[in-house]
Amino acid sequence: MAMEKNGFFAKLKGGLSRTRDALSQNLDALLFGKKILDADLFEQLEDLLISADLGPRFTRDLLDEVQDKIKRRELDNVQEVKKILRERMLAILAGAPPLPEIRRDKPHVIMVVGVNGSGKTTTIGKMAHLLRSEDHEVMLVAADTFRAAAIEQLEIWGKRVGAPVIRQKMNADPAAVVFDALAKISGGYNGIMIIDTAGRLHTKINLMEELKKIKRVISGKLPGAPQETLLVLDATTGQNALAQAKMFKEEIGVNGIVLTKLDGTSKGAVVVRIVHDLALPVRYIGVGEGIEDLREFVSEDFIKAIVD
C-alpha cells in the first residue's frame, strides 16, 4: 500500500510539474540571492502569486503576513517566504468543510454536475472504479439524457468497472430516470449511487432548473440525499473554474469539487483559491488519462507536489 501511495505521489508530482514551475520554481528564481524584501520585490511577488491563479485575496493575506513577520523581526531570510506560502496554503485546505462520510450501512447518493467538456462522465467512471476497488457496491445513473454519447459512455464505464447502469431512452425526463433509479434503494439497495447529469441545455437557466428538479426528486424520495453534490471542474480553465464553482454552489448547493486535468496546466493552484474563496472541499483530483489517475485529494501531498 505504501508503495502504491509513493507511486501515486510521484505521478502527482509529475502531473503537477507545470503548476510547480509556475509557482515554486518562479518563486525560487525571484528570491534567489535576495537579502531583503523591498517594495519592488513585493510587487513582483504579488504578480507571481496572482499569475499562478492564487487570486488577489489570498495574495494580499499572504503578503500582509510576510510584512507583519518582517515588522516583528520574525522573518530575517527571504527564503522563508516559501515556508509561509506552504503553511498558509495547507491551513486553507485543512480548513475546508468536511465531506460526508461514505457509510456501508446505508445508501449514499452522489449527484455529479459540471459543464460539458470538464470530463464529467469519464470522471464518474473513474470514481466508480476507485470506489469498487474499495469494495463498495456502485450503481450508475444516466440522467444526462440529452446526449446519446453520454449514455453510451456511461454504459461502457459500467461494464468496465462492474457497476450496473440505470438508463432510459435519449431525451427522457432526467428526473424520471433518477426517480426510477431511486426505486432500487426502496427495494433494498444499500450501496453508492452516482448520478450523471447534463452539462449544457439551451440556456444556463434551463440547466440550473433541471438540476434543481433532479435534486428535489432525490431528497423527496430519500431524505438527506444526495449526500454529495460534486462539481467536476477542468483545472486548465483556471479562473473560469472558480467562476463555475461560484455559480454551481449558489444555484445548486454543490458541497464538493472534483478537479480534472491537473496534469495539463500551470494553474493547479486554483484549488487553493476555490477552497479559500468558496469554502468548498476537494473530494478527488485527476492527474492523467488512466483509470487509476483519479484519487482522493490529500492536501499535504498536493502542497508538497507544488511547493517543494
N, C-alpha and C positions, 0 to 999 in steps of 0.2 A: 504493500500500500504506500509506504514511504517513497519507494522507487517511482511509483506511478505519479505521486504528488510532485516529486522532483522533476519528473519528465514533463508534467504539465506546466510547472513553473518555468522551465526552460522554453517551452512553447509560448507561454505567456510573455516572457521577456523578449523573445524573438519577434512575436506578433506585435508587441508594443514598441518596437525599435524606433519607428518614425516619431512616435509621441515622446520617447525618451530623448531622441536627438533634438526635438523642438524645445524640450523643457530642460532636461538635466545637462546635456552637453552644451547647449547655448548658454546656460547659466554658468557653467564652468569657464567657458570662453570669456564671458563678460567679467567674471570676478577674478580671473587669473592674474596674479601679480599685484592686485589692488590692495592697498593698506587701509584706506578709509572710504566710507560710503558718502561721497559728496553729492550735491544736487544733481549733477549730470549723470552720475551712476544710478541714482534713484530713478531718474526719468527713464533711463534705458531698461532698468529692471522692471519698471511699470509696463513699458511697451512689450517686453518679452513675455510677461505673465499674461497680459491681455491677449497677445497674439497666439498664445498657447491655448486659448479658449477657457481660461480660468475665470474670466469676466471681471468687470470693474469693481464689483462689491468685494469679492474675495481678495483681489489685488490690493484694494485700499486697506482692508482689515490687516492683511499681511504686512504691508509697508508701515502701517501705524504701529504694529507690534515691534517691528525691527527698530523704528525710530525711538520707541519707548525704551527698548533694551539699551540702545546707544546712550540715551539720556541718563539711564540708571547705571551706566557703565557695566552692563551685563553682556555686552557684545563687543569684544575687542578684536575679533577676527572676522573679516567679511565672509570667509568660507562658512561661518555659522549660519548664514542666511539660508543655505540649503537645508540645514538641520531644522530651522524654524519652519521652512516651507513643508518639509516632510511631516513634522509634528502637527502642523495646522491642518494639513490635508487628511491625516489619519484621524484627527479629532472630529472633523466634519463627517467623514464616512462612518465613524463609530457612533456618532450622534444621530444617525438616521433612524426613523421609527422602525421597530421590529416587524418582520413579515410574519404572517400567520404560520403556525406550526402545521406541517402536514401529518395528521394523525392516521393511525392504521385501524382505528376502531369506528371510524365514521367517514362518509363520503366527503371528498374535497373537490370543489369545483373551481377551475381556473378559466377565466374568460380572457382571451388574448386579443388585444386590439393593436392597431397601427396602420399607417398609410401603406398603400401598395408600393412595393419596391424596397421596403425595410427588411425583407427576409422573413416575414411573419410565419408563413406556412412551413417553410424549411426549419425555422426555429422551433415550431411546435413539434415537428418530427424529431428533432434532436433532444428536446425536453423529454419527450416520451421515451426515447432511448435511454436517457440518463436515469429517469425515474424507474424504468423497467429493470435497469442494471442494479437498482437498489431494492429490487423485489417488490415494487409497488404494482398493483393492478392498474392499468391505464386504459381509458376509453377516449377516443377522439370524436369530435362532433363537427361536421362540415356545415357551419352556419354562414359561410361566405358562398351563398347560392347564386351570386351574380357573375361569377367567373367559373366556367366549366373546368378550367385548368386548375383552380384552387381545390375543387372537389377531387379531381383525379390525382393531384399531387398528394393530398392528404391520404387517399386510399393506398397509394404506393408506399408512403411512410408507414401507414398502419400495418401493411403486410410485412414490411422490412423489420419493424420493431416488435411485432406480435401484439398489436393493440387493435381491437375491433373499431370500426368506423361507423358512426350513425350518419346517414345522409338521406336526402330526398332528391328529387329531380332539380335541374337548374331552374332558377327564378322562383323556387318555392319560397314561402314566407320564412325567413331565417328564425323568427321567434317560434314558429310552429315546429321547425326541426329541433330546436332546443327543448321545447315542451315535450316532444316525443322522447328525446334522449333522457330527460329527467324522470320519465316513467320507469326507466331501468333502476333508478335509485329507489323509487317507490317499491319496486319489485325485489329489493334487497341488495342491489349493487353497492359495495362499500369501498370502492377504490377511488382513483383520481379521474376526473372528467375534464378534458381540456377542450375548450370550445374555440374554434377558428371563426373569425368574423370578417366582414367586408372591410376593405381599406379605402374604397372610394365609391361614392354614389354620385348622382347628378350634381348635388351641391353638398357643401360641408354640413349645412344644417340638416339635410336629409340623413346623412351618415350618422350624425350625433343622435338624432331622434331614433334611428333604427337601433343603435347600440343601447340607448336608454331603455327601449322597449324590451330588448333581449334581457337586460339586467333585471327589469321588473318581473319578467316571466320567471327568471331563475329564483329571485328572492320570494316571489309569490308561491312557488311550488316547494321551495326548500329554504325556510327562514335562516338567515345568517349567511347564505350563499349569494354570489360567488365569494368564497373566502379570499381569492386573489383576482384582481383585475390588472393584468400585466400589459404594459405598453412596450412593444418592440420598436426600438429606435436604431437607425443606421448611424453609427458613430462618425462616418465620413462627412455627414452633413453639419457637424459642429454646432454652431449657434442655432441653426434651424431645428436641431434635435431638442434643444432647450425650449424653443417656441412651441413645438409639437407637444412636449411633455406638459407644459403650462396649460395648453388648450385641453388636452385629454384629461388632465387632473381636474380642471374646473368643470368641464362638461360631463364627464363620465365617472369621475371619482376613482381614477386608477390609483392603486396603492403599492405598485412596484414597477420596476423597469427591467427590461432585457436589452442589453446593448450589443448589437451585432457589428461585424466588420471592423473590429478594433485593429485587426492586422493590416488594414489598408489605409490607415490615417495617422496624421500627426496631431489630431485633435482629440485624442483619447482622454485628455484631462477634463473634457467637458463632463465626465462622470462626476467629478468633484463639484462642478458648478451646478449640476442638476440636483444633487443631494443638498448642497448649500442653499440654493435659492428656492427650491420647491419642497424640501423635506420629504423626498421620495427615495426609498431604499432601492438598491440594485439587487435583483434576485440572481440573474445569470449574465454571463458575458460570453461572446463568441470571438474566437481569435483564429479562425480558419474555416476552410470549406468542409473538413472531415466531420464525420458523425460524432467523433469524440471531442470535437473542438468547441463545444458549448459546455461550460462548467458553472458551478455555483460561484458567485462573486465572493472573494475573500479580500477584504480591504487591505490587510497588511501585505499580502502578496502583490496586489495591484500597485500599491505605492512603492514597494521595493523594486518593482519592474520598471517604473518610470522615473524614479528619483533615486539613483544609486549613490 
